[in-house]
């Protein structure tokens, strides 16, 4: 199944067009490799998705062409969620 379709059907991302945009920006990896929207996803794959200042890592459990809201949550397991720290610019002191 295509990555963008999986993200929409599983409801990790609400719209397929948004899933495609996130993939184009390089914010999704499959098994530690940057993924395109058209990348194939299979059961057992590990996805890491960057949402702003948060990275969500999930394992694909099953694939379904269509899923009700209750069934969508069974398509993946959240492994971890981590917040990215904002990187503060370093200031250079000119004390000569």
C-alpha positions in Angstrom: 0.0 0.0 0.0 1.2 3.5 -0.7 2.5 5.5 2.3 0.1 8.4 1.7 -2.9 6.1 1.5 -1.9 4.2 4.6 -1.5 7.5 6.6 -5.0 8.6 5.6 -6.8 5.2 6.1 -5.1 4.7 9.5 -5.9 8.3 10.4 -2.4 9.1 11.4 -2.8 12.1 9.0 -6.3 13.2 8.2 -6.0 13.9 4.5 -4.1 12.1 1.8 -3.0 15.4 0.2 -1.6 16.5 3.5 0.2 13.2 3.9 1.7 13.7 0.5 2.9 17.2 1.4 4.6 16.0 4.6 6.3 13.2 2.6 7.5 15.7 0.0 9.1 17.8 2.8 11.1 14.8 3.9 9.4 14.6 7.3 8.6 10.9 7.1 10.9 7.9 7.3 10.2 4.2 6.8 12.7 2.0 8.6 15.1 5.0 8.9 15.0 5.9 5.2 13.4 9.1 4.0 10.1 8.1 2.2 8.1 9.5 -0.7 4.3 9.5 -0.7 4.4 6.6 -3.2 6.7 4.5 -1.1 5.3 1.0 -0.3 4.3 0.3 3.3 4.0 -3.3 4.7 3.2 -4.8 8.0 6.2 -4.6 10.4 7.6 -1.3 8.9 8.5 1.4 11.4 7.4 4.9 10.5 8.7 8.1 12.0 6.7 11.2 11.3 7.7 14.8 12.3 4.8 16.9 13.3 6.2 20.4 14.0 8.3 20.0 17.2 7.2 16.4 17.8 8.3 13.1 16.2 5.9 10.1 16.4 7.3 6.7 15.7 4.7 3.9 14.9 4.9 0.3 13.7 2.5 -0.8 10.9 0.5 -3.7 12.2 -1.9 -4.3 9.3 -3.0 -2.9 6.0 -6.6 -2.3 5.1 -8.0 -0.6 2.0 -10.8 1.1 4.0 -11.2 1.2 7.8 -13.8 2.5 10.2 -12.6 4.8 13.0 -12.5 1.9 15.5 -10.5 -0.3 13.1 -8.1 2.4 12.0 -6.4 2.4 15.4 -5.6 -1.3 15.0 -3.5 -0.6 11.9 -0.6 0.8 13.8 1.0 0.8 17.2 2.6 4.0 18.6 6.1 3.1 19.8 7.2 6.5 21.0 6.5 10.2 20.9 9.4 12.7 21.4 9.5 16.4 21.5 12.3 18.2 19.7 14.0 20.9 21.7 14.1 24.3 20.0 17.6 25.1 19.1 18.5 28.5 20.4 20.9 30.5 18.2 24.3 30.8 19.8 25.5 34.4 20.4 29.1 35.2 19.9 30.6 37.5 22.5 33.0 40.1 21.1 35.0 40.9 24.2 38.2 42.2 22.7 
